[in-house]
Amino acid sequence: MKLFRKYLSDQKGITGLETAIILIAFVMVASVLAYVVLTAGLFSAQKAKEAVYAGLEEVRSTVELKGSVLLEMDSGYGTSLMFTVGTSAASEPIDFTDTTEQKNVVIISYQDDFQAVPALDWTVTKLTSFGDDYLLDSNELFLITVDLAKVNDGATDDSEKLGAYHEFSIEVKPPKGAILTIERTVPARINTLVNLY
């Protein structure tokens, strides 16, 4: 009888089984948690990689102003604006097919205190080019001539036309990359061709 009581009071086997079940449950919860953490980490790493590549693509499609900005004047008012553009080193080509072919993808807009013109007509002259296309590659320079007829036609009187002391900004907007903003003031002394500093 004593021996029988000893077997009834000794529950080591049951305690070991319960401990094993609890241990297995902890391992399962830990593995699920580890899977969730790893998946979230891989997802955030993928999103960070996409953001870096998108940023690089924007930077590689940047138009830069190269040299002076010239304003052609007639009867004291600006008729056309000329400036040279290039790209940064190792950049993506930018399509500068001008508005005469009605296939342009680069938009040039105008703004001053009196009006905003969302799209101006412009032409391109290749200064240095290595191909027959109008793709602005690295180490190439294009002279852009912007027609300001819409600006002067949209003015309500002569004081709103592009004349002496007039402040304005031109934005060159490629389909990808940063916008090139050119802000200038027409000086008091004007000639047929004015260099805007």
C-alpha positions as CSV (number, residue, x, y, z in Angstrom):
1,M,0.0,0.0,0.0
2,K,2.9,2.3,0.8
3,L,4.3,1.6,-2.6
4,F,1.0,2.3,-4.3
5,R,0.8,5.7,-2.5
6,K,4.3,6.5,-3.6
7,Y,3.3,6.1,-7.3
8,L,0.1,8.1,-6.8
9,S,2.0,11.0,-5.1
10,D,4.9,11.1,-7.6
11,Q,3.7,13.2,-10.6
12,K,7.0,13.9,-12.2
13,G,5.9,12.4,-15.6
14,I,2.8,14.7,-15.8
15,T,4.8,17.8,-14.9
16,G,7.4,17.0,-17.6
17,L,4.6,16.6,-20.2
18,E,3.0,19.9,-19.2
19,T,6.4,21.7,-19.3
20,A,7.1,20.2,-22.8
21,I,3.7,21.5,-24.0
22,I,4.4,25.0,-22.6
23,L,7.8,25.0,-24.1
24,I,6.5,24.0,-27.5
25,A,3.9,26.8,-27.3
26,F,6.6,29.4,-26.5
27,V,8.7,28.2,-29.4
28,M,5.7,28.4,-31.8
29,V,4.9,32.0,-30.6
30,A,8.5,33.0,-30.9
31,S,8.8,31.6,-34.4
32,V,5.7,33.4,-35.5
33,L,6.9,36.7,-34.0
34,A,10.3,36.2,-35.6
35,Y,8.7,35.6,-39.0
36,V,6.6,38.8,-38.6
37,V,9.7,40.8,-37.6
38,L,11.8,39.5,-40.5
39,T,9.0,40.1,-43.1
40,A,8.5,43.6,-41.9
41,G,12.2,44.2,-42.0
42,L,12.5,42.9,-45.5
43,F,9.5,45.0,-46.6
44,S,10.9,48.2,-45.2
45,A,14.3,47.5,-46.7
46,Q,12.6,47.0,-50.1
47,K,10.7,50.3,-49.7
48,A,13.9,52.1,-48.7
49,K,15.7,50.7,-51.8
50,E,12.8,51.9,-54.0
51,A,13.0,55.4,-52.5
52,V,16.8,55.5,-53.1
53,Y,16.4,54.5,-56.7
54,A,13.6,57.1,-57.3
55,G,15.8,59.8,-55.7
56,L,18.8,58.8,-58.0
57,E,16.5,58.9,-61.0
58,E,15.3,62.4,-60.1
59,V,18.9,63.7,-59.6
60,R,20.1,62.1,-62.8
61,S,17.5,63.9,-64.8
62,T,18.4,67.4,-63.7
63,V,18.7,70.4,-66.1
64,E,21.3,72.9,-65.3
65,L,21.8,76.5,-66.5
66,K,25.1,76.9,-68.2
67,G,26.1,80.6,-68.7
68,S,24.3,83.8,-69.2
69,V,20.6,84.6,-69.6
70,L,20.0,87.1,-72.5
71,L,16.9,89.1,-73.1
72,E,16.2,90.4,-76.6
73,M,14.4,93.8,-76.5
74,D,12.3,95.7,-79.1
75,S,10.9,99.1,-78.4
76,G,11.8,98.8,-74.7
77,Y,10.1,95.5,-74.1
78,G,11.4,91.9,-74.1
79,T,10.6,89.8,-77.1
80,S,12.6,86.6,-76.5
81,L,14.8,85.1,-73.8
82,M,17.9,83.0,-74.5
83,F,19.8,80.7,-72.2
84,T,22.0,77.6,-72.4
85,V,21.2,74.3,-70.6
86,G,23.1,71.2,-69.9
87,T,22.8,68.2,-67.7
88,S,24.9,66.9,-64.8
89,A,27.5,64.2,-65.3
90,A,26.2,60.7,-65.9
91,S,22.6,61.9,-66.2
92,E,19.7,60.5,-68.1
93,P,19.0,62.1,-71.5
94,I,16.2,64.7,-71.5
95,D,14.1,65.2,-74.6
96,F,14.2,68.8,-75.8
97,T,12.1,68.4,-78.9
98,D,10.9,72.0,-79.3
99,T,7.4,73.4,-79.7
100,T,7.7,73.9,-83.4
101,E,7.3,70.1,-83.9
102,Q,4.4,69.9,-81.4
103,K,6.1,67.0,-79.7
104,N,7.7,68.7,-76.8
105,V,7.8,67.1,-73.3
106,V,9.7,69.9,-71.6
107,I,7.4,72.8,-70.5
108,I,8.7,76.3,-70.1
109,S,6.4,78.6,-68.0
110,Y,6.5,82.3,-67.1
111,Q,5.4,84.2,-64.0
112,D,5.6,87.8,-62.7
113,D,3.6,90.1,-60.4
114,F,0.9,90.6,-63.1
115,Q,0.4,87.3,-64.9
116,A,1.4,83.6,-65.1
117,V,1.7,81.9,-68.5
118,P,1.7,78.1,-68.0
119,A,3.4,77.2,-71.4
120,L,5.5,79.4,-73.7
121,D,6.7,78.6,-77.2
122,W,10.4,77.9,-77.5
123,T,13.0,76.6,-79.9
124,V,16.3,74.8,-79.4
125,T,19.7,75.3,-81.1
126,K,22.3,72.6,-80.6
127,L,25.6,74.1,-79.5
128,T,27.4,70.9,-78.9
129,S,25.7,67.7,-79.8
130,F,26.8,64.1,-80.6
131,G,23.6,62.9,-82.3
132,D,20.8,63.8,-84.7
133,D,18.2,63.7,-82.0
134,Y,17.0,66.4,-79.6
135,L,18.0,64.4,-76.5
136,L,20.2,66.5,-74.2
137,D,22.9,64.0,-73.1
138,S,25.7,64.7,-70.7
139,N,28.5,66.8,-72.3
140,E,25.9,68.5,-74.6
141,L,24.7,72.1,-74.6
142,F,21.5,73.4,-76.0
143,L,20.6,77.1,-76.5
144,I,16.9,77.6,-75.7
145,T,15.1,80.6,-77.2
146,V,11.8,81.4,-75.5
147,D,9.2,83.5,-77.3
148,L,7.7,86.1,-75.0
149,A,4.9,87.2,-77.3
150,K,2.3,85.6,-75.0
151,V,3.7,87.5,-72.1
152,N,3.4,90.9,-73.8
153,D,0.0,90.0,-75.4
154,G,-1.4,89.1,-72.0
155,A,-0.4,92.4,-70.4
156,T,-3.3,94.8,-69.8
157,D,-1.1,97.9,-70.3
158,D,2.5,98.8,-71.1
159,S,3.5,98.8,-67.4
160,E,2.8,95.0,-67.2
161,K,5.0,94.2,-70.2
162,L,8.5,92.9,-69.8
163,G,10.4,96.2,-69.6
164,A,12.9,98.0,-67.3
165,Y,12.8,97.1,-63.6
166,H,10.5,94.2,-64.3
167,E,11.1,91.1,-62.1
168,F,10.1,87.7,-63.5
169,S,10.8,84.0,-63.3
170,I,11.0,81.3,-65.9
171,E,10.6,77.6,-65.0
172,V,12.0,74.8,-67.2
173,K,10.0,71.7,-66.3
174,P,11.3,68.3,-67.7
175,P,9.1,65.3,-67.4
176,K,11.4,63.8,-64.7
177,G,13.9,65.5,-62.4
178,A,14.1,68.9,-60.7
179,I,12.6,72.1,-62.1
180,L,15.1,74.7,-63.3
181,T,13.9,78.1,-62.0
182,I,15.5,81.3,-63.5
183,E,14.6,84.5,-61.6
184,R,15.8,87.8,-63.1
185,T,15.2,91.5,-63.1
186,V,15.4,93.7,-66.2
187,P,17.9,96.5,-65.6
188,A,17.1,100.2,-66.0
189,R,19.5,100.6,-69.0
190,I,18.4,98.4,-71.8
191,N,19.9,97.7,-75.2
192,T,18.8,95.4,-78.0
193,L,20.4,92.5,-76.2
194,V,20.5,92.6,-72.4
195,N,22.5,90.2,-70.2
196,L,20.4,89.5,-67.1
197,Y,22.5,88.8,-64.1
